[in-house]
């Protein structure tokens, strides 16, 4: 009865929210058809996405999609995907003590605790699958847009997009010489950031784009009483070169090379509660940690990431078809020393995490144009990975070493077809077959004993999708979809206690089924865009990880879970120089057997903002804007103890600046977390005090104010 009541409420909310969109669209449809630029002449810019492996307007894609533009990212000096995701309801990125990032969509994501698991949220950079948790920590610079497609995307994106996909698209080379240089300085954390890019065309057919970023944060926001230092501090730099060559009028080759380096000293974790921390509160922003077991870096925790990526491919137009090939090589190296006891007392518990990862992928696909009654996309995909993930525990009573090695191969074939039954009614169906072949080896050494566990995990899977669309009136579309996706089997990467062999070396994969109905509309003569979706996402065999302070390891199990909710978004060009945006979501995500709330799954979250750009004089344009985010509380562990929650909180970022003509130089002041709200954005139970009394919590960044300058050329 309760389930039916919640579903009824969501349907009612959807109908109520959809009525104004339908009414506005109906009243404006005739005017919009006659004057596509709107009655006032100004319209919202079209948003082009590639969620269906072809360039399409966002209103034409029958799925819940959110996009943050590269201009918006640059305007607020957004330097991480975690910060980008904070502006997308039902998308939560959290970072563990080791710095690895867990991505959640609609309440589902894969814990970074077990590196033998693949991700439920697929990350794609320029169309290339980037599977590791540390892929989400790469430098964000010279970006065209970030797309997030919510719900199961197994047909076109593959097996590790079972609950959604995040796509980061960098800027392509331009056909004329030019570029920009961005610089900013943040006063509180002594943070400097430089970013730039330059287009260098060579003749009419060959062009390149060179881009890079450097960032240095010299002060932290947590005071370590043991050594007197502010933690954490960090340094990051990265570079990228993209090239395109028009070999003929119909054949274009492309290539990209990218490297990224990151180093962090210290961490923003503090101990709260229990006896060992003497009642220190989160708001004090202090801790008392000094470990002589951590080599280098003054005994402070640290992590380092190095990544290199190379891609090559082509787009070949053959009549009304386009053949696309993408070949990619990736290499990632990661090392972290984490002081898990968070104290300067007699307990010294340090873990060295290290990862070595290599991947090769090849995708080949063909796409027809979509002008006819039937269009399609079809292709082949191959993946080859090697992963080594080690955990060295430096704990005086019981040191241990654990190393997981995984060799994986995957072969896929996929196809999706769209049939226009009438001018307004469209059906789309897709199917993907994947063959997974994995070999795992777990080496365990504890004291004078050691053991090796070898196992295989092979499976064959079919992902599918079906969508129906109906254009009610011009510019307003209703859609309904059902889709099935999967995530592959995973290996245990650690063994608790004194055991040398895991009780369960292989865990089942996940099967996700997403049901969704929605409406998308462009109305008010093109000055407004809105969408609303109702969904139910069922995941059978969800790979859930729970930290057990008693063993200081993660307990993993397969459980069945479900999320239901509503997502809505509205963009409005209220005036030629004023744009307003709103997006929000309600999400009820629980383990089906126990009813426990899923981790990193807030019930309610929303974001609202505006951009105001009036022309003050012939040479000066004001640029003012703000973004407000709010989320309700959510847990980080399935035990649902109070100390393992991120509390409900709000965040306000604001920006004010001027653009000078004709140089187009922009000078701005950017404030983040303007109200200086402080909270724990990740937490877990402390292992060296009474159970449920002490917790280790990561503090969010405090209020920061930066001065930025944008110099185009």
C-alpha positions in Angstrom: 0.0 0.0 0.0 2.8 2.4 0.9 4.6 1.7 -2.4 1.5 2.4 -4.4 0.9 5.6 -2.4 4.4 6.9 -3.1 4.1 6.0 -6.8 0.7 7.9 -6.9 2.3 10.9 -5.3 5.1 11.0 -7.9 2.6 10.6 -10.8 0.5 13.4 -9.3 3.6 15.7 -9.0 4.6 15.0 -12.5 1.1 15.8 -13.9 1.0 19.1 -11.9 4.5 20.1 -13.0 3.8 19.2 -16.6 0.6 21.2 -16.9 2.2 24.6 -17.1 4.7 23.4 -19.6 2.0 22.0 -21.8 -0.2 25.1 -21.5 2.7 27.5 -22.2 3.8 25.3 -25.1 0.3 25.2 -26.6 -0.2 28.9 -26.4 3.2 29.6 -27.9 3.5 26.9 -30.6 2.0 29.0 -33.4 4.2 32.0 -32.6 7.3 29.8 -32.2 6.7 28.3 -35.6 6.3 31.7 -37.2 9.2 33.2 -35.4 11.7 30.7 -34.1 13.8 33.4 -32.5 10.9 34.3 -30.1 8.8 37.4 -29.8 11.6 39.4 -28.2 14.2 38.2 -30.6 16.4 36.5 -28.0 16.1 32.7 -27.3 18.0 30.2 -25.2 21.1 28.8 -26.8 20.6 25.3 -28.2 22.3 22.6 -26.2 23.8 19.8 -28.3 24.6 16.5 -26.7 26.0 13.2 -27.9 24.1 10.8 -25.5 23.0 8.7 -28.4 26.3 8.6 -30.2 25.3 11.4 -32.5 25.0 15.2 -32.1 21.4 16.1 -31.1 19.6 18.9 -29.5 19.0 18.0 -25.8 15.2 18.4 -26.3 15.3 15.6 -28.9 16.9 13.0 -26.6 14.3 10.9 -24.8 16.1 10.6 -21.5 16.8 12.7 -18.3 20.0 14.6 -19.2 21.8 17.5 -17.5 24.5 19.6 -19.0 27.0 22.1 -17.5 28.6 24.1 -20.2 32.3 24.8 -20.4 31.7 28.5 -20.2 29.8 28.0 -16.9 32.6 25.8 -15.6 35.3 28.4 -16.5 33.2 31.3 -15.1 33.1 29.8 -11.6 36.7 28.4 -11.9 35.4 24.9 -11.3 38.4 22.6 -11.1 36.9 19.2 -10.4 34.1 16.9 -11.5 33.1 16.6 -7.8 32.3 20.4 -7.9 30.5 20.1 -11.3 28.3 17.2 -10.0 27.3 19.3 -6.9 25.1 21.4 -9.3 23.3 18.3 -10.7 20.5 16.9 -8.6 20.6 13.1 -8.1 24.3 13.1 -8.9 26.7 12.8 -5.9 30.5 12.4 -6.0 32.2 11.7 -2.7 35.9 11.3 -1.9 37.4 8.7 0.4 40.5 9.2 2.6 42.7 7.8 -0.2 41.3 10.5 -2.5 39.4 8.0 -4.7 36.0 9.3 -5.9 32.7 7.4 -5.8 30.1 8.5 -8.3 26.4 8.0 -7.6 23.4 8.6 -9.8 19.9 8.2 -8.5 21.3 6.6 -5.3 23.5 4.0 -6.9 27.2 3.9 -7.2 30.2 1.7 -6.5 32.2 2.1 -3.3 35.9 2.9 -3.8 36.7 0.6 -0.9 36.9 -2.5 -3.2 39.0 -1.9 -6.2 38.1 -5.3 -7.6 34.7 -3.8 -8.6 33.9 -1.9 -11.7 31.9 1.3 -11.6 28.1 1.5 -11.9 28.4 5.0 -13.3 30.4 5.1 -16.5 32.8 8.0 -17.1 33.6 8.9 -20.6 36.2 11.5 -21.7 35.8 12.5 -25.4 34.0 9.3 -26.0 36.6 7.0 -24.3 35.7 4.9 -21.3 37.7 5.9 -18.2 36.8 3.2 -15.6 38.9 3.8 -12.4 37.7 5.8 -9.4 40.7 8.1 -9.7 39.6 8.9 -13.3 37.1 11.2 -11.6 39.9 13.2 -10.0 41.5 14.2 -13.2 42.1 17.9 -14.0 39.0 19.7 -15.4 40.2 22.3 -18.0 39.4 23.6 -21.4 36.0 21.9 -21.3 33.3 22.2 -23.9 30.6 20.6 -21.6 29.9 17.9 -19.1 26.8 15.7 -19.8 25.2 13.4 -17.3 22.7 10.9 -18.7 20.6 9.4 -15.8 19.2 5.9 -15.8 20.5 2.7 -17.4 22.6 3.3 -20.5 23.9 -0.1 -21.3 22.9 -0.3 -24.9 25.1 2.5 -26.3 27.6 3.1 -23.4 28.2 -0.4 -22.3 28.2 -2.7 -19.3 29.5 -0.1 -16.7 26.8 2.5 -17.2 24.1 0.4 -15.5 22.7 3.4 -13.6 24.0 6.3 -15.7 26.9 7.9 -17.5 28.9 11.0 -17.1 30.6 12.4 -20.3 33.3 15.0 -20.3 33.8 16.7 -23.7 36.9 18.8 -24.2 37.2 21.6 -26.8 38.1 20.7 -30.3 40.7 22.6 -32.4 39.5 25.8 -34.1 40.0 26.7 -37.7 41.5 30.1 -36.9 44.4 31.1 -34.7 43.4 32.2 -31.2 43.1 31.2 -27.6 42.8 32.4 -24.0 44.7 32.6 -20.7 42.8 32.4 -17.4 44.4 33.2 -14.1 42.9 33.3 -10.6 44.1 33.7 -7.0 42.2 32.6 -3.9 43.1 34.5 -0.8 42.1 32.2 2.1 43.8 29.0 0.9 46.6 30.9 -1.0 45.5 29.1 -4.2 46.8 30.0 -7.6 45.3 28.6 -10.8 46.5 29.2 -14.4 44.7 27.7 -17.4 45.1 28.4 -21.1 44.6 27.1 -24.6 45.6 28.0 -28.1 44.4 27.0 -31.6 47.1 26.6 -34.2 45.8 25.8 -37.7 48.3 24.7 -40.2 46.9 25.3 -43.7 43.3 24.8 -44.5 43.0 21.1 -43.5 45.1 20.6 -40.4 44.5 22.2 -37.0 45.7 21.7 -33.5 44.7 22.9 -30.0 47.1 23.0 -27.1 45.8 23.4 -23.6 47.1 23.2 -20.1 46.4 24.0 -16.4 48.5 24.5 -13.3 47.1 24.8 -9.8 48.7 25.2 -6.4 47.0 25.4 -3.0 49.5 26.4 -0.3 47.2 26.4 2.7 44.6 24.0 4.0 41.5 24.4 6.1 42.1 21.9 8.9 44.8 22.7 11.6 46.9 19.8 12.7 47.8 20.3 16.3 50.6 17.8 16.2 52.7 19.6 13.6 51.1 23.0 13.4 50.4 22.7 9.7 47.2 23.6 7.8 46.0 20.5 5.8 45.6 19.6 3.0 47.8 21.3 0.4 48.0 20.3 -3.2 49.6 20.8 -6.6 48.2 19.8 -9.9 49.2 20.3 -13.6 48.1 18.8 -16.8 48.4 19.3 -20.6 46.5 18.2 -23.7 47.0 18.5 -27.4 44.3 17.7 -29.9 44.7 17.5 -33.7 42.4 17.1 -36.7 43.2 16.6 -40.3 40.7 16.7 -43.1 42.3 14.2 -45.4 39.4 14.6 -47.8 36.1 16.4 -47.8 34.5 13.3 -46.2 37.3 11.9 -44.1 38.7 13.5 -40.9 41.4 12.0 -38.8 41.8 13.0 -35.1 44.2 12.4 -32.3 44.7 13.5 -28.7 47.5 13.2 -26.1 47.0 14.1 -22.5 48.8 13.9 -19.2 47.8 14.8 -15.7 49.8 15.0 -12.4 48.4 15.6 -8.9 49.9 15.6 -5.4 48.2 16.2 -2.1 49.8 16.5 1.3 47.7 16.0 4.4 43.9 15.5 4.4 40.7 17.2 5.6 39.7 14.4 7.9 39.1 14.9 11.6 38.1 12.6 14.5 34.8 13.3 16.2 33.3 11.8 19.4 34.4 8.9 21.6 37.1 9.1 24.2 40.3 9.3 22.0 39.3 12.6 20.4 38.2 14.3 23.7 35.0 15.6 22.3 36.5 17.6 19.4 33.6 19.0 17.3 33.6 19.2 13.5 33.3 23.0 13.7 36.7 23.3 15.4 38.4 22.2 12.2 41.4 20.8 14.1 43.0 17.4 14.6 45.9 15.8 16.3 47.8 13.5 13.9 51.5 12.9 13.5 52.6 9.6 12.1 56.3 8.6 12.0 55.3 5.5 10.0 54.5 7.6 6.9 57.6 8.0 4.8 58.4 11.5 3.6 56.1 14.5 3.6 56.8 15.2 7.2 54.9 12.2 8.4 51.7 13.6 6.9 49.2 11.6 4.8 49.6 12.1 1.1 48.4 10.9 -2.3 49.8 11.1 -5.8 48.2 10.4 -9.2 49.8 10.3 -12.6 47.8 9.5 -15.7 48.5 9.5 -19.5 46.0 9.1 -22.3 46.4 8.8 -26.0 43.6 8.5 -28.6 43.3 8.3 -32.3 40.4 7.9 -34.7 38.5 9.1 -37.7 35.1 10.2 -38.9 34.3 9.0 -42.5 31.1 10.2 -44.2 29.8 7.6 -46.7 26.7 9.0 -48.4 24.1 9.4 -45.6 26.2 7.3 -43.2 29.1 8.2 -40.9 31.8 5.6 -39.8 33.6 6.5 -36.6 36.6 4.8 -35.1 38.2 5.5 -31.7 41.3 3.9 -30.4 42.6 4.7 -26.9 45.5 3.8 -24.6 45.4 4.8 -20.9 47.9 4.5 -18.1 47.2 5.4 -14.4 49.6 5.3 -11.4 48.4 6.1 -7.9 49.9 6.0 -4.5 48.4 7.1 -1.1 49.5 7.0 2.5 46.6 7.3 4.8 46.8 7.6 8.6 43.5 5.9 9.7 43.8 6.2 13.4 43.7 10.1 13.2 45.6 10.5 16.5 49.1 11.2 17.9 48.6 8.7 20.6 50.1 5.1 21.0 48.0 3.7 18.1 49.6 4.1 14.8 47.6 2.6 11.9 48.8 3.6 8.4 47.8 2.1 5.1 49.6 2.5 1.8 47.3 2.1 -1.2 48.8 1.8 -4.6 47.4 1.2 -8.0 48.9 0.5 -11.5 46.4 0.4 -14.3 46.6 0.1 -18.1 43.8 -0.1 -20.6 43.4 -0.4 -24.4 40.0 0.1 -26.1 38.8 0.1 -29.6 35.4 1.2 -30.8 34.1 1.1 -34.4 30.6 2.2 -35.3 28.4 3.3 -38.1 25.5 5.8 -37.9 22.9 6.7 -40.5 21.6 10.2 -40.7 18.2 10.8 -39.0 16.4 12.5 -41.8 14.5 9.4 -42.9 11.8 7.3 -41.4 14.4 4.8 -40.0 17.8 5.6 -38.6 20.3 3.5 -36.7 23.6 3.3 -34.9 25.6 0.0 -34.7 29.1 -0.9 -33.7 31.7 -3.1 -32.1 33.8 -2.5 -29.0 36.9 -4.2 -27.5 38.5 -3.6 -24.1 41.7 -5.0 -22.5 42.7 -4.0 -19.0 45.4 -4.8 -16.5 45.0 -3.7 -12.8 47.3 -4.1 -9.8 45.9 -2.8 -6.6 47.9 -3.1 -3.4 47.2 -2.5 0.3 50.1 -2.4 2.7 49.0 -2.1 6.3 51.6 -0.6 8.6 50.1 -1.6 11.9 52.6 -2.5 14.6 50.7 -5.5 16.1 49.6 -6.9 12.8 51.2 -5.6 9.5 49.9 -7.1 6.3 50.3 -6.9 2.5 47.5 -7.6 0.1 47.7 -7.3 -3.7 44.9 -7.8 -6.2 45.8 -8.4 -9.9 43.1 -8.5 -12.5 43.4 -9.1 -16.3 40.2 -8.3 -18.1 38.9 -8.5 -21.7 35.5 -7.5 -23.0 34.0 -7.9 -26.5 30.7 -6.1 -27.4 28.4 -5.7 -30.3 25.6 -3.2 -30.2 22.8 -1.7 -32.4 20.0 0.8 -31.9 17.3 1.7 -34.4 14.8 4.5 -34.5 11.5 4.3 -36.5 9.3 7.3 -37.1 5.9 5.8 -37.3 4.3 9.1 -38.0 5.4 12.8 -37.9 4.8 12.8 -34.2 5.2 9.1 -33.0 8.7 7.5 -32.8 9.9 4.2 -31.4 13.5 3.3 -30.6 15.0 -0.1 -29.6 18.5 -1.2 -28.9 20.5 -4.3 -28.0 24.0 -4.9 -26.8 25.8 -8.2 -26.3 28.9 -8.3 -24.1 31.4 -11.1 -23.4 33.5 -10.6 -20.2 36.6 -12.6 -19.5 38.5 -11.9 -16.2 41.2 -13.5 -14.3 41.9 -12.4 -10.7 44.8 -13.2 -8.3 44.9 -12.1 -4.7 48.2 -12.3 -2.8 47.9 -12.1 1.0 50.8 -11.9 3.5 50.1 -11.5 7.2 53.0 -11.9 9.6 54.9 -15.0 8.5 52.1 -16.5 6.6 51.0 -16.0 3.0 48.6 -17.4 0.4 47.5 -16.9 -3.2 44.0 -17.1 -4.5 43.4 -17.4 -8.2 39.9 -17.3 -9.8 38.1 -16.5 -13.0 34.9 -14.6 -13.7 33.5 -15.0 -17.2 30.0 -14.1 -18.3 27.8 -13.2 -21.3 25.2 -10.4 -21.0 22.6 -8.8 -23.1 21.6 -5.1 -22.4 18.6 -3.7 -24.1 16.3 -0.6 -24.3 13.0 0.4 -25.7 11.7 4.0 -26.0 8.4 5.5 -27.3 8.1 9.2 -28.0 5.1 11.3 -28.9 5.3 15.0 -29.9 2.1 16.4 -28.4 2.5 19.8 -30.0 5.4 21.4 -31.7 8.3 21.6 -29.2 6.7 19.4 -26.5 7.5 15.7 -26.4 6.3 12.9 -24.1 8.4 9.7 -23.8 8.4 6.4 -22.0 11.3 4.0 -21.7 12.4 0.7 -20.2 16.0 -0.4 -20.3 18.3 -3.1 -18.9 22.0 -2.8 -18.1 24.6 -4.7 -16.2 27.8 -4.4 -14.3 30.4 -7.2 -14.4 31.4 -9.5 -11.6 34.0 -8.3 -9.1 36.8 -9.7 -7.0 37.5 -9.4 -3.3 40.5 -7.2 -2.8 41.1 -7.9 0.9 40.6 -10.6 3.6 39.5 -9.6 7.1 41.1 -10.7 10.4 43.9 -13.3 10.3 42.4 -15.3 7.4 44.6 -15.7 4.2 41.9 -16.8 1.8 38.7 -14.8 1.0 35.5 -16.6 1.9 34.0 -15.3 -1.3 36.6 -14.4 -3.9 34.1 -13.4 -6.6 30.9 -11.4 -6.2 28.0 -11.5 -8.6 27.5 -8.7 -11.1 24.7 -6.2 -11.0 21.5 -6.1 -13.2 19.7 -2.8 -13.4 16.3 -2.1 -14.9 15.2 1.5 -15.4 11.6 2.5 -16.0 11.0 6.1 -16.9 8.4 8.5 -18.3 9.0 12.1 -19.0 8.2 15.3 -20.8 10.5 17.7 -22.6 9.4 21.1 -23.9 10.7 24.3 -25.4 8.2 27.1 -25.0 7.7 30.9 -24.6 8.9 31.3 -28.2 12.2 29.6 -27.4 12.9 31.5 -24.3 12.2 28.6 -21.9 13.2 25.0 -21.8 11.9 22.4 -19.3 11.9 18.7 -18.7 10.5 16.4 -16.1 11.0 12.7 -15.5 9.5 10.0 -13.2 11.6 6.9 -12.8 12.0 3.6 -11.0 15.5 2.0 -11.0 15.8 -1.6 -9.8 19.2 -3.1 -9.2 19.5 -6.8 -8.5 22.8 -7.9 -6.9 23.9 -4.4 -6.0 27.5 -4.7 -4.8 27.2 -3.0 -1.4 30.3 -2.3 0.8 30.1 -1.6 4.5 33.0 -0.5 6.6 33.5 -2.6 9.7 35.5 -0.8 12.3 36.1 -4.0 14.3 38.1 -5.6 11.5 39.1 -2.3 9.9 38.1 -3.7 6.5 35.0 -3.5 4.2 32.4 -6.2 4.2 30.9 -6.7 0.7 27.6 -8.3 -0.2 25.2 -8.5 -3.1 21.8 -7.0 -2.2 18.7 -6.0 -4.2 17.9 -2.3 -4.1 15.5 0.2 -5.6 15.2 3.9 -6.2 12.1 5.9 -7.2 11.9 9.6 -7.8 11.1 12.7 -9.8 13.6 15.0 -11.6 12.7 18.4 -13.0 14.7 21.2 -14.7 13.7 24.6 -16.0 15.8 27.2 -17.9 14.3 30.6 -18.6 15.6 33.6 -20.5 13.6 36.2 -18.5 15.2 39.0 -20.4 17.8 39.4 -23.1 20.5 39.8 -20.4 19.0 37.6 -17.6 18.9 33.8 -17.6 17.4 31.8 -14.7 17.8 28.1 -14.0 16.3 25.6 -11.6 16.6 21.8 -11.2 15.5 19.5 -8.4 14.9 15.9 -7.6 13.2 13.7 -5.1 14.8 10.3 -4.7 13.7 7.4 -2.5 16.6 4.8 -2.6 16.6 1.8 -0.3 17.8 -1.7 0.1 14.7 -3.7 -0.6 15.1 -6.4 2.2 15.8 -3.9 5.1 14.5 -0.6 3.9 17.8 1.1 4.7 18.6 4.2 2.8 21.4 3.8 0.2 24.7 5.7 0.8 25.2 9.0 -0.9 21.5 9.1 -1.8 19.8 12.3 -0.4 16.0 12.3 -0.5 15.8 15.9 -1.8 18.2 18.0 -3.7 18.0 21.1 -5.8 19.9 23.9 -7.4 18.9 27.3 -8.6 20.8 30.2 -10.1 20.9 33.1 -12.4 23.2 34.9 -14.8 22.8 38.7 -15.4 24.8 40.4 -18.1 23.5 44.0 -18.7 25.5 46.4 -20.9 26.5 49.2 -18.6 28.3 51.3 -21.3 29.4 50.8 -24.8 32.6 49.2 -23.5 31.6 47.6 -20.2 29.3 44.6 -19.7 28.4 43.6 -16.1 28.6 39.9 -15.4 26.8 38.8 -12.2 25.5 35.4 -11.2 24.9 33.0 -8.3 24.3 29.3 -7.9 22.5 27.9 -4.8 22.5 24.2 -4.0 20.6 22.3 -1.3 20.6 18.7 -0.3 19.0 16.8 2.6 21.1 14.5 4.8 22.4 11.2 3.5 24.5 8.3 4.9 28.0 7.1 3.9 27.7 3.7 5.6 24.8 1.3 5.7 24.8 1.2 9.5 22.9 4.6 9.5 24.7 5.7 12.6 24.4 9.5 13.1 28.1 10.1 12.8 28.2 8.5 9.4 25.8 11.1 7.8 26.4 14.2 5.8 23.8 16.6 7.3 21.4 18.5 5.2 23.1 21.6 4.0 23.1 24.4 1.5 25.8 26.0 -0.6 25.9 29.4 -2.3 28.4 30.4 -4.9 28.4 33.9 -6.4 30.3 35.8 -9.1 30.5 39.5 -10.1 32.7 40.9 -12.8 33.0 43.1 -15.9 33.8 42.3 -19.5 35.7 45.0 -21.4 35.2 45.7 -25.1 36.7 45.4 -27.6 39.4 43.2 -25.9 36.8 40.9 -24.3 39.0 40.8 -21.1 36.9 39.7 -18.1 37.8 40.6 -14.5 35.7 38.9 -11.8 35.5 38.1 -8.1 34.3 34.6 -7.3 33.0 33.5 -3.9 32.3 29.9 -3.1 30.4 28.6 -0.1 29.6 32.2 0.6 27.8 31.4 3.9 30.8 29.4 5.1 28.6 26.4 5.9 30.7 23.6 7.3 29.8 19.9 7.3 31.2 16.4 6.8 31.0 15.3 3.2 32.3 11.8 3.9 32.5 9.8 7.1 33.1 6.3 8.5 33.3 4.7 11.9 36.5 5.0 13.9 38.2 1.7 14.5 39.9 2.3 17.9 37.1 3.3 20.2 33.8 1.9 21.4 31.6 0.9 18.4 29.3 3.7 17.2 30.8 6.4 19.4 33.7 7.8 17.4 33.8 8.7 13.7 36.3 10.0 11.1 34.8 12.8 9.0 36.0 14.8 6.0 35.3 18.5 6.2 34.1 20.4 3.1 36.0 23.4 1.8 35.3 26.7 3.7 34.3 30.0 2.2 36.8 31.1 -0.5 37.1 34.3 -2.5 39.1 34.5 -5.6 40.1 37.2 -8.1 40.1 35.9 -11.7 41.2 37.4 -15.1 40.3 36.0 -18.5 42.5 37.2 -21.4 41.4 36.1 -24.9 43.6 36.4 -27.9 
